[in-house]
Amino acid sequence: FLSILPALVILFCFLGFLAAPNDPEEVVITQSFLAPCAEYPLGTDQYGRCVLSRILYGGYTTLGIVLIVKGGDAHVDGGHLVHAARGVATVVDVHRAVVLL
């Protein structure tokens, strides 16, 4: 199970925004600091934004930035496939560390 966990985290970050229950930027001050419920599975923050939606969109953005940076590294070094594969391995290692936190 631990060997597929990083792949699941990457898949979750890549496709998770499609499952976001609410708009992550929608501010509803009257619903600030709500406890988890059906509409907001992880509750809301101080501005009434859905915490789950913000996490899902944040993972997608972070994964995109990592892939752009790692892709740029591979391009600068001559575009070697081996270097790009090392970059993907680094991403997997980082996500594994985040999951363990």
C-alpha positions as CSV (number, residue, x, y, z in Angstrom):
1,F,0.0,0.0,0.0
2,L,2.8,2.4,0.8
3,S,4.2,2.0,-2.7
4,I,1.1,3.3,-4.3
5,L,0.4,6.0,-1.8
6,P,2.5,8.7,-3.5
7,A,0.8,8.0,-6.8
8,L,-2.6,8.4,-5.1
9,V,-1.5,11.7,-3.6
10,I,-0.4,13.0,-7.0
11,L,-3.6,11.7,-8.6
12,F,-5.6,13.4,-5.8
13,C,-3.8,16.7,-6.3
14,F,-4.2,16.5,-10.1
15,L,-7.9,15.6,-10.2
16,G,-9.1,16.6,-6.8
17,F,-10.2,20.1,-7.9
18,L,-12.9,18.4,-10.0
19,A,-14.5,17.0,-6.8
20,A,-14.4,20.4,-4.9
21,P,-17.8,20.8,-3.3
22,N,-17.7,24.7,-3.3
23,D,-15.9,27.6,-4.9
24,P,-12.7,28.0,-2.9
25,E,-12.7,31.8,-3.3
26,E,-16.3,32.4,-2.3
27,V,-16.4,34.5,0.8
28,V,-19.4,34.2,3.1
29,I,-18.6,36.0,6.3
30,T,-21.9,34.8,8.0
31,Q,-20.6,31.2,7.7
32,S,-17.2,31.7,9.2
33,F,-15.7,29.0,11.4
34,L,-18.4,26.5,10.7
35,A,-17.9,22.9,11.9
36,P,-17.8,20.2,9.3
37,C,-21.3,19.5,7.8
38,A,-22.8,18.2,4.6
39,E,-22.2,21.4,2.7
40,Y,-18.7,22.0,4.1
41,P,-17.1,18.6,4.8
42,L,-14.1,20.1,6.6
43,G,-15.8,23.2,7.8
44,T,-15.0,26.8,6.8
45,D,-12.2,29.3,7.6
46,Q,-12.4,32.8,9.1
47,Y,-13.9,34.2,5.8
48,G,-16.5,31.4,5.4
49,R,-14.6,29.7,2.6
50,C,-14.8,25.9,2.2
51,V,-11.6,24.4,3.7
52,L,-11.9,21.2,1.6
53,S,-12.3,23.1,-1.7
54,R,-9.3,25.3,-0.8
55,I,-7.1,22.2,-0.1
56,L,-8.1,20.5,-3.3
57,Y,-7.4,23.6,-5.4
58,G,-4.2,24.2,-3.5
59,G,-3.0,20.7,-4.3
60,Y,-3.7,21.2,-8.0
61,T,-1.8,24.5,-8.0
62,T,1.2,23.1,-6.1
63,L,1.4,20.1,-8.3
64,G,1.4,22.3,-11.4
65,I,4.2,24.5,-10.0
66,V,6.3,21.5,-9.1
67,L,5.9,20.0,-12.6
68,I,6.7,23.3,-14.3
69,V,9.9,23.7,-12.2
70,K,11.0,20.2,-12.7
71,G,10.2,20.3,-16.4
72,G,12.3,23.5,-16.6
73,D,15.1,21.8,-14.9
74,A,15.0,19.0,-17.5
75,H,14.9,21.4,-20.3
76,V,17.8,23.4,-19.1
77,D,19.9,20.3,-18.7
78,G,19.3,19.2,-22.3
79,G,15.9,17.6,-21.9
80,H,17.2,14.2,-20.8
81,L,14.5,11.8,-19.9
82,V,16.5,10.4,-17.0
83,H,16.6,13.9,-15.4
84,A,12.9,14.3,-15.8
85,A,12.3,10.9,-14.2
86,R,14.5,12.0,-11.3
87,G,12.3,15.1,-11.0
88,V,9.1,13.0,-10.8
89,A,10.8,10.8,-8.2
90,T,11.6,13.9,-6.2
91,V,7.9,15.0,-6.4
92,V,6.9,11.5,-5.1
93,D,9.4,11.7,-2.2
94,V,8.1,15.2,-1.3
95,H,4.5,14.0,-1.3
96,R,5.4,10.9,0.7
97,A,7.0,13.2,3.4
98,V,3.9,15.4,3.4
99,V,1.6,12.4,3.9
100,L,3.7,11.2,6.8
101,L,3.4,14.6,8.6
